Amino acid sequence: MKSKAKSSPARRQSALKNWKAYKDFYKSLPKRNSLESIDRALNRFEARYNLASKFHSIEATGITRKTLRGYEVGLRLMLSYTAAELLCEATGGYVSRMKIEDKSLADKLRSMLKRYKKSENPDISAIKDISKVINNIDVIKEFNLFIKDNKRTNVRIVATVLRIAMAHGPYSPYAFDVNTTSDAATINHLSKKLLMKCQQDFNEWFKKQKAIQ
């Protein structure tokens, strides 16, 4: 009997636009030394971006769907934010200098954060204690100014704070109340804006590289 030929695994489709074009460009360079370390860093960025873009849900036995949804929101944001961190690491940028201006989203986030600060519910206390895990005075100052000043529309600072909270302790669906449908949608929108900014910055960096190589 003839053995069946093994089918080759399907090539992964990247969620990052222009990624294949960039890889083809990189392979075509006669001297890749100048971009070799950057390319390795960009590979890590693309993998994280791809995961953040395609992330849907988590599963856990004995945990309610409402609670899981809250953690999904936080994990999606952290994946999106760390994608931005990896892109900046590769291209020499700084996440702290990212401008993600969106007045409508800023107003929703500000309203949500102010509600947390005023809440007497002991479970919704993380926003009051966030400075305990943030050892950067500039981040705390920028975050407090964002909450107080309705004219501030750069939502990146909120992403920074929630990313730190998710990675270092205070974040929980009940602490930040993001297991509600409306607040979960607001944070998911923030994650989407982060990924859009990553795509924009990657495109601009790639365009510059093609011009100078």
N, C-alpha and C positions, 0 to 999 in steps of 0.2 A: 504493500500500500504506500502510496505517495504521502509524504508528510506535508501538512499544510504550511505554507510559508507564513512566517510571523509578520503580522502587520506592524508597520512602524507607527509609533505614537504620533498623534496629531500635534503639529507645531502650535505652541501656545500663542494665542493672539493677544498682543499687548493692548492695554487700554490707553496707553500713552501715544497720542498722535505724533507722527514723525519719528517714532523710535526706530522703525526699520530703516527709514531714510538716513537717520544718524549712523546706525551700525554699518550700513553700506558705505557711507562717507568715510567712516573711521577705517574700514578695511581697505579702502582705496588709497589711503595716504601712503606715500612712499616711505616716509619716516613717521612712525607712530610714537616714538619716544616721548615727545612733548605732551601727548595726550594719554599716555598709557595709564598713569595713576588716576587721572580724571575719569577715564573710561571705566576702570574698576569701580570707582565710587558711583558713577552713573548707573552701572549695572545694579548696584544695591538700591539706589533710588528708584529705578524702574520697577524692580521687584516689589518694593514696598508700595509704590504708587498703584501698581497693578492689583495688589491685594486689597488696598483701601478702596479702590474703585469697584471691585467685584465682591466686596464683603457684603453679606446679606444677614446672617444670623448666627447665633450660637445655641448649642443645645446642652442641657444639664438635667439630670434626673432629679425630680422632686422640687424643682424650682418653678415658680409660677411664670407664665408667659409675660405678665406685666413686669416682673422683676428682670427677666432676661432681656426684655426690650430696652429697659433702662441701661443695662450693662452694654448692650449692643451699640447704643448711641455713644457711650463713652469710649468704647473700643474703636469704633469707626473714626471718631475724632482723633484719638491718639495715633491710629495708623496714618491718617491723613496728615497730621501735624509732623510726625516723624518722617514722612515722605518729604515734606518741605525742608526739614532739618538735613536730610541726606542730600537733597538737591543743593542746598546752600553749601554743605561741606564739599561737594564735588566742584562747584563753580566759584567758590570764594565769596559767596554772599552771606547774609546774616538774616535769620528769621526775624530777629527783633527789629529789622528795618523794613520788613514787608508792609506794604500798604494794601489793605483789602477794604476799600471804602464801599459801604452799603448802608445807606441811611435807614431803610426799612428794617433790615436785619438788626442794625445797631439798636433801634428803638425797641424791638422785640426782646433782644438780649438784655437791654438795660431794665426794661419793665420786669423781666423774669428775675434778674439779679436783685433788684430793689425789693421784690416780694420776698425773696429769701432772707434778706437782711432784716426785714420787719417781722418775719415770722416768729411766733412764740413756740412753735412746734420744736421740741428738742431734736427731732430727727432731721430737721432742715437747718442744720447748724454749720455745715461745712464752709459756707461762704463767709461766715463770721470768723472762722478759725484758719482761713486759707493762708494768712501771713505766717502761720507757724511752720509751714512746709516750704515757703518761698523765701530763700535767703538773698534775694536780689531786691534791693530797695527800689531800684528804678522800675521794676515790674510791678511792685505793690503800688507805687505812686501812680504809674500810668493806668493801672486797673481802677484805682479809686477815682481818678480824674474822669475816666470813661463813664463810670456809674453816675457821677455827680453832674457832668457836663453834657447836656442833650445835643450839643453841637458836634460832639466827637462821633465820627462815623467809621473809624478804622477798627474793624471787629477782630483783627488779628490778636489783640491783647487778651480778649476773652478766650480765644483758642489756646493761647499760651498758658493761662491760669488753669483752664480745665484739663489741659494735657498734663500739667504738673500734678494736679489733684488726682487724676486717674493713675498716674505712675507712682505716686508717693504717699497715697493714703486716704485723704479725706473724701475722695469721690465714692459715692454710692447712689443708686437711683433714688433712694429716699432722702439722702442728704442734700441732693441737688434737685429733687422732685422731677427728674427728667423721665420718669416712667409715665407721665401724663402724655396723652397723644399730641397736644399742641406744643409743649415744651420739647418733646422728643423731635418733632418736626423742625423746630427752630435750630436745635443743635445739629441735626442732620444737614440742614441748609448751610450751617457754618462749615461743616466738613466738606460739603460740595464746593463752597467758595475757596477753601484752601486748595483743593485739587485743581480747580480752575486756574488759580494763581500759579501753581506748580507748572501746569501746562503752558501758560503764557510765558513764564520765566525760562522754561526749558527751550521753547521756540525761539525766544530772543537770543539766548546763549548760542544755540545751534546756528542761527543766522550769522552771528558774529564770527563763529569759527569758520564757516564756509567762506567768509569774506577775507579772512587773514591767512588761511592755509594755502 
